[in-house]
């Protein structure tokens, strides 16, 4: 597949990348390692050159899986990972911990390098801003890691426009990664414009609304006990039926356009600007190839306007995260 390219961290990469989280983490029981590797190989064969992982995903298992598969292709891909949020061992098990102290970021990065089997991560994100630690301290340590050759470009995830500007004053920020889709449009409040002001690319995760904007939206009653969507208000019984109605209208527009629902959602993101790069995740090769087909979908202005109006943030039912999770991010949010 001949994929178009966009600019990220000083490189030309595929306009649609692969978010690797799903093959180890978050949505219930992950696929087998063999199935995960099959998705990665299919992405490479299809021309994907942007791969995104993190220390958090599977508490390191994702990096251990992704690293060996991507190793022979490093010269032609952009490898991205994240630190500042990872699994830490406690007497009652491994738990997710946000820690932006310089020593923690260095520890996370060096552990990621070992798991990935590499001496250099091309784009390294601060996964969450640890609000008890000045952003300048966290980014300063990332800059030192770059000076040592351990990482390339610097990125931030789930930050507000003011925090982005503070970080950029310490060291140039190449990318911001935040949830962005038709049903999560908070980047449009301020951070997308801030990215453009400083010349940072915007990487959109969960671009098909955690599976809702697909041909088969998920059914919350069937979620695995460990599925993170169980804690998300938009999937609660009080909110999900209204959101499904929006998804149904979205599927009707996709039928008119002549593409799949996932392709329509991704094509809408691609139409937001040449600096926006979606990174859908999947555990299935057929879904991966369908996602990449969005590169062939050209939306006219009238369709974009219809989608903008259909998914006006004021009509989305429920917050994207629960209150606890929202307290851990540093983003401008629309009210529920």
QUILIN-V202471 format. One record per run of one state. SS is the DSSP state (helix for helix, strand for strand, loop for the rest). FROM is the first residue (numbers start at 0). TO is the last residue. If there is no record, write none. Layout:
BEGIN
SS & FROM & TO
SS & FROM & TO
END
This chain:
BEGIN
loop & 0 & 3
strand & 4 & 7
loop & 8 & 9
strand & 10 & 13
loop & 14 & 14
strand & 15 & 15
loop & 16 & 16
strand & 17 & 18
loop & 19 & 19
helix & 20 & 22
loop & 23 & 31
helix & 32 & 45
loop & 46 & 48
strand & 49 & 51
loop & 52 & 55
helix & 56 & 70
loop & 71 & 72
helix & 73 & 75
loop & 76 & 76
strand & 77 & 82
loop & 83 & 83
strand & 84 & 89
loop & 90 & 91
strand & 92 & 97
loop & 98 & 100
helix & 101 & 115
loop & 116 & 119
strand & 120 & 125
loop & 126 & 133
helix & 134 & 146
loop & 147 & 149
strand & 150 & 156
loop & 157 & 159
helix & 160 & 169
loop & 170 & 173
strand & 174 & 178
loop & 179 & 179
strand & 180 & 180
loop & 181 & 182
strand & 183 & 183
loop & 184 & 184
helix & 185 & 187
loop & 188 & 189
helix & 190 & 197
loop & 198 & 199
strand & 200 & 204
loop & 205 & 207
helix & 208 & 210
loop & 211 & 218
helix & 219 & 221
loop & 222 & 226
helix & 227 & 230
loop & 231 & 231
helix & 232 & 234
loop & 235 & 235
helix & 236 & 256
loop & 257 & 259
helix & 260 & 269
loop & 270 & 274
strand & 275 & 277
loop & 278 & 283
helix & 284 & 295
loop & 296 & 299
helix & 300 & 309
loop & 310 & 311
helix & 312 & 314
loop & 315 & 321
helix & 322 & 327
loop & 328 & 335
END
